[in-house]
Amino acid sequence: MNFEHPSRFETLAMDPKKKEEILSDLERFKNGEKYYAKVGKAWKRGYLLHGPPGTGKSSMIAAMANYMNYDVYDLELTAVKENTELRKLLIETSSKSIIVIEDIDCSLDLTGQRKKKKKEKEEDDEGEKKKNPVKKAEEEEKKESKVTLSGLLNFIDGIWSACGGERIIIFTTNFVEKLDPALIRRGRMDKHIEMSYCGYEAFKVLAKNYLEVDSHTLFPTIEKLMGETNISPADVAENLMPKSVNEDPEICLKSLIESLEEAKKKAEEEAERKAKEDEEARLKEENGKKELEKGEATGKSGEEVKENGSVH
């Protein structure tokens, strides 16, 4: 199937400097066949796209594919039964391609400690499977993937990863801290790209894309609010997209301002709630220390002091 996606770097909502940095990196890779051969490395490059939901990770992948004119292979790890099957898939991918594993932190338990399998509903099921080949086949199909962290590491930079050339491997995640460090170290995921919340420069790209405006009297208000709260590019785009033929740019921009003000209010309320919880936890800890010190002073534990009614 031909890959067709309208996303381009020109339409990506992100900081222009970061965009240029990524384009430069892609260009170096595209023209780097002799360099990779000279240093004795497989002609491939790994990118880790990480950041909150709605920050444009999938759009970035599409833009990279369009810019490089590469094929895209979307790999669902949970559908791969074992390491040998994963290696076979790698060998079958073409050169000049991007291999994508989205939400790598959710795809498999790659920490080396897999979750325990659920118990069978009833022991009689085993006997029924033997009698019923169809049910047995269905159960086999449902078995969880046996792909291991070691197998995935070999997929990225093992011997077989050098089969073919000019390949890009991309992982995406919302929670980079959950990933095994061995999986995302430099040399495997060579470039880490943080897909962050929408800044003012990214907003201007979206305003141009959706409303065809380069400036407006409401822009300063939006710039100020964006400096005070977090909002994803996806949420900004949703507000800027006209919902009817009667909605002009000003209506859409006012809708965005309302969303930003609401997000700011929620963030402030959350900060107040957290500060209150932290203060309560601090006071509880201090009281506990005081009780312990008082108990030690009388040669008794804090609990004994409580029981004797010595704490007031």
C-alpha positions as CSV (number, residue, x, y, z in Angstrom):
1,M,0.0,0.0,0.0
2,N,1.4,3.4,-0.9
3,F,2.1,5.6,2.1
4,E,0.1,8.8,1.7
5,H,-0.1,11.3,4.6
6,P,-0.3,15.1,4.2
7,S,2.0,15.9,7.1
8,R,5.1,17.9,6.1
9,F,7.8,19.7,8.0
10,E,6.4,22.9,6.8
11,T,3.1,22.2,8.6
12,L,4.5,20.7,11.8
13,A,3.8,22.7,14.9
14,M,7.1,22.8,16.7
15,D,10.0,25.2,17.4
16,P,11.6,26.2,14.1
17,K,15.2,25.7,15.4
18,K,14.4,22.2,16.5
19,K,12.7,21.5,13.1
20,E,15.9,22.7,11.3
21,E,18.0,20.5,13.6
22,I,16.0,17.4,12.7
23,L,16.0,18.2,9.0
24,S,19.8,18.6,9.1
25,D,20.2,15.3,10.9
26,L,18.0,13.5,8.3
27,E,20.0,15.1,5.4
28,R,23.3,13.9,6.9
29,F,21.9,10.4,7.3
30,K,20.5,10.3,3.8
31,N,23.9,11.3,2.3
32,G,26.0,9.3,4.7
33,E,26.5,5.9,2.9
34,K,30.2,6.4,2.5
35,Y,30.7,7.7,6.0
36,Y,28.9,4.7,7.6
37,A,31.0,2.4,5.5
38,K,34.2,4.2,6.5
39,V,33.5,3.9,10.2
40,G,32.2,0.3,9.9
41,K,28.6,0.9,11.0
42,A,25.3,-0.3,9.6
43,W,23.7,2.4,7.6
44,K,20.8,3.0,9.9
45,R,19.7,5.5,12.5
46,G,17.4,5.4,15.5
47,Y,15.1,8.1,16.7
48,L,13.2,8.2,20.0
49,L,10.2,10.5,20.0
50,H,8.9,11.2,23.5
51,G,6.5,13.6,25.1
52,P,2.9,13.9,26.3
53,P,-0.1,12.7,24.2
54,G,-1.1,15.0,21.4
55,T,2.3,16.6,20.8
56,G,2.7,15.4,17.2
57,K,4.8,12.2,17.4
58,S,2.8,10.5,14.6
59,S,2.8,13.6,12.5
60,M,6.6,13.8,12.9
61,I,7.0,10.3,11.6
62,A,4.8,11.0,8.6
63,A,6.7,14.2,7.9
64,M,10.0,12.3,8.1
65,A,8.8,9.7,5.7
66,N,7.6,12.3,3.2
67,Y,10.8,14.3,3.4
68,M,13.0,11.2,2.9
69,N,10.6,9.5,0.5
70,Y,10.9,6.3,2.5
71,D,8.5,3.4,2.9
72,V,7.0,3.0,6.4
73,Y,6.6,-0.3,8.3
74,D,4.4,0.0,11.4
75,L,5.4,-2.8,13.7
76,E,3.0,-4.0,16.4
77,L,5.2,-6.0,18.8
78,T,2.3,-7.7,20.5
79,A,1.5,-9.4,17.2
80,V,5.0,-10.8,16.9
81,K,5.1,-14.3,18.5
82,E,8.9,-14.6,19.1
83,N,12.3,-13.3,18.5
84,T,12.9,-15.3,15.3
85,E,9.7,-13.9,13.8
86,L,10.9,-10.4,14.7
87,R,14.2,-11.0,12.9
88,K,12.4,-12.4,9.9
89,L,10.3,-9.2,9.7
90,L,13.5,-7.1,9.8
91,I,15.0,-9.0,6.9
92,E,11.9,-8.6,4.8
93,T,11.8,-4.8,5.2
94,S,13.2,-2.9,2.2
95,S,16.1,-0.4,2.2
96,K,15.1,3.3,2.3
97,S,12.4,2.6,4.9
98,I,11.3,3.7,8.4
99,I,10.4,1.0,10.9
100,V,8.0,2.4,13.5
101,I,7.2,1.0,17.0
102,E,4.7,3.3,18.6
103,D,4.1,3.5,22.3
104,I,7.0,1.2,23.0
105,D,6.3,1.3,26.7
106,C,2.9,-0.2,26.2
107,S,3.8,-2.7,23.5
108,L,5.5,-5.3,25.7
109,D,6.8,-5.8,29.2
110,L,10.5,-5.3,28.3
111,T,11.9,-4.9,31.8
112,G,12.9,-8.6,31.9
113,Q,10.1,-9.3,34.5
114,R,7.1,-10.3,32.5
115,K,3.6,-10.2,34.0
116,K,2.4,-13.5,35.3
117,K,-0.1,-15.2,33.0
118,K,-3.6,-15.2,34.1
119,K,-4.8,-18.5,35.5
120,E,-7.0,-20.8,33.4
121,K,-10.7,-20.4,34.2
122,E,-11.1,-24.1,34.8
123,E,-8.8,-27.1,34.5
124,D,-11.3,-28.8,32.3
125,D,-10.4,-26.3,29.5
126,E,-7.3,-28.3,28.7
127,G,-9.3,-31.4,28.1
128,E,-11.8,-29.5,26.0
129,K,-8.9,-28.1,23.8
130,K,-7.7,-31.6,23.1
131,K,-11.2,-32.5,22.0
132,N,-11.8,-29.3,20.0
133,P,-9.0,-28.5,17.6
134,V,-10.7,-25.2,16.6
135,K,-10.6,-23.9,20.2
136,K,-7.0,-25.0,20.6
137,A,-6.1,-23.0,17.5
138,E,-7.9,-20.0,18.9
139,E,-6.1,-20.3,22.2
140,E,-2.7,-20.5,20.4
141,E,-3.5,-17.4,18.5
142,K,-4.3,-15.5,21.8
143,K,-1.0,-16.5,23.4
144,E,1.1,-13.5,24.5
145,S,4.2,-12.5,22.5
146,K,7.5,-14.1,23.6
147,V,9.6,-11.3,22.2
148,T,12.3,-10.4,24.8
149,L,14.3,-7.3,25.5
150,S,17.3,-9.1,24.2
151,G,15.5,-10.0,21.0
152,L,14.5,-6.4,20.5
153,L,18.0,-5.1,21.1
154,N,19.3,-7.5,18.5
155,F,16.6,-6.3,16.2
156,I,17.9,-2.7,16.6
157,D,21.6,-3.2,16.4
158,G,22.5,-6.9,16.2
159,I,24.2,-8.6,13.2
160,W,21.0,-8.9,11.2
161,S,20.2,-5.2,11.6
162,A,22.9,-4.6,9.0
163,C,20.9,-6.5,6.3
164,G,19.9,-3.8,3.8
165,G,20.8,-0.2,4.3
166,E,19.4,3.3,4.7
167,R,16.9,2.3,7.4
168,I,15.5,4.5,10.2
169,I,14.0,2.9,13.3
170,I,11.6,5.1,15.4
171,F,10.3,4.4,18.9
172,T,7.6,6.6,20.4
173,T,6.5,6.9,24.0
174,N,4.6,9.1,26.3
175,F,6.7,8.0,29.3
176,V,10.4,7.8,28.5
177,E,11.3,7.1,32.1
178,K,9.5,3.7,31.9
179,L,11.9,2.4,29.2
180,D,14.9,0.2,29.9
181,P,18.0,2.4,29.6
182,A,19.6,-0.4,27.4
183,L,16.8,0.1,24.9
184,I,17.3,3.8,24.3
185,R,21.0,4.4,24.8
186,R,22.9,6.3,22.1
187,G,23.9,3.9,19.4
188,R,20.5,2.4,19.4
189,M,18.2,5.4,19.6
190,D,20.8,7.8,18.3
191,K,18.7,10.9,18.6
192,H,16.2,11.7,21.3
193,I,13.5,14.2,20.2
194,E,11.3,15.7,22.9
195,M,7.8,16.5,21.5
196,S,6.8,19.1,23.9
197,Y,3.7,21.2,24.6
198,C,2.7,23.9,22.1
199,G,4.8,27.1,22.3
200,Y,4.0,30.4,20.7
201,E,6.1,29.8,17.5
202,A,4.4,26.4,17.0
203,F,1.0,28.2,17.5
204,K,1.8,30.6,14.7
205,V,2.4,27.7,12.4
206,L,-0.9,26.2,13.3
207,A,-2.7,29.6,12.9
208,K,-1.2,29.8,9.4
209,N,-2.2,26.3,8.6
210,Y,-5.8,26.4,9.9
211,L,-6.8,30.1,9.7
212,E,-4.4,31.5,7.1
213,V,-3.4,34.4,9.4
214,D,0.1,35.5,10.2
215,S,-0.9,38.0,12.8
216,H,-3.9,39.2,14.8
217,T,-4.7,41.5,17.7
218,L,-5.4,38.5,19.9
219,F,-1.9,37.0,19.3
220,P,-0.3,38.8,22.3
221,T,-2.9,37.5,24.7
222,I,-2.3,34.0,23.4
223,E,1.4,34.4,23.7
224,K,1.1,35.4,27.3
225,L,-1.2,32.5,28.2
226,M,1.0,30.0,26.4
227,G,3.9,31.2,28.6
228,E,1.8,30.5,31.7
229,T,0.3,27.1,31.0
230,N,0.7,23.9,29.0
231,I,-1.4,22.9,26.0
232,S,-0.8,20.3,23.4
233,P,-0.6,21.1,19.7
234,A,-3.5,18.7,19.1
235,D,-5.7,20.8,21.5
236,V,-4.6,24.0,19.9
237,A,-5.4,22.7,16.4
238,E,-8.9,21.5,17.6
239,N,-9.7,25.1,18.8
240,L,-8.4,26.7,15.6
241,M,-10.3,24.5,13.3
242,P,-13.5,26.3,12.2
243,K,-16.6,24.3,13.2
244,S,-18.9,26.0,10.7
245,V,-18.7,28.3,7.6
246,N,-19.7,31.2,9.9
247,E,-16.7,30.9,12.2
248,D,-14.0,33.4,11.3
249,P,-10.4,33.5,12.6
250,E,-11.4,35.8,15.6
251,I,-14.0,33.3,16.9
252,C,-11.5,30.4,16.7
253,L,-8.8,32.4,18.4
254,K,-11.2,33.4,21.2
255,S,-12.0,29.7,21.6
256,L,-8.3,29.0,22.0
257,I,-8.0,31.7,24.6
258,E,-10.9,30.2,26.6
259,S,-9.2,26.8,26.5
260,L,-5.9,28.3,27.6
261,E,-7.6,30.1,30.5
262,E,-9.4,26.9,31.6
263,A,-6.1,24.9,31.4
264,K,-4.4,27.6,33.5
265,K,-7.1,27.5,36.1
266,K,-6.9,23.7,36.3
267,A,-3.2,23.8,36.6
268,E,-3.4,26.3,39.5
269,E,-6.0,24.3,41.3
270,E,-3.8,21.2,40.9
271,A,-0.8,23.0,42.2
272,E,-2.7,24.2,45.3
273,R,-4.0,20.7,46.0
274,K,-0.5,19.3,45.7
275,A,0.9,22.0,48.0
276,K,-1.8,21.3,50.6
277,E,-1.1,17.5,50.5
278,D,2.7,18.1,50.8
279,E,2.1,20.4,53.8
280,E,-0.1,17.9,55.5
281,A,2.5,15.2,54.9
282,R,5.3,17.4,56.3
283,L,3.2,18.2,59.4
284,K,2.4,14.5,59.9
285,E,6.1,13.7,59.7
286,E,7.1,16.4,62.1
287,N,4.5,15.3,64.7
288,G,5.7,11.7,64.3
289,K,9.3,12.8,65.1
290,K,8.1,14.8,68.1
291,E,6.2,11.8,69.5
292,L,9.3,9.6,69.0
293,E,11.6,12.1,70.7
294,K,9.2,12.5,73.6
295,G,9.0,8.8,74.0
296,E,12.7,8.3,73.9
297,A,13.1,11.1,76.6
298,T,10.9,9.1,79.0
299,G,12.5,5.8,78.1
300,K,9.4,4.6,76.2
301,S,8.3,4.2,72.6
302,G,6.1,6.8,71.0
303,E,3.2,4.3,71.1
304,E,3.6,3.7,74.8
305,V,3.5,7.4,75.4
306,K,0.2,7.6,73.5
307,E,-1.3,4.8,75.5
308,N,-0.4,6.4,78.8
309,G,-2.0,9.6,77.7
310,S,1.2,11.5,77.9
311,V,0.8,13.2,74.5
312,H,-1.4,16.3,74.5
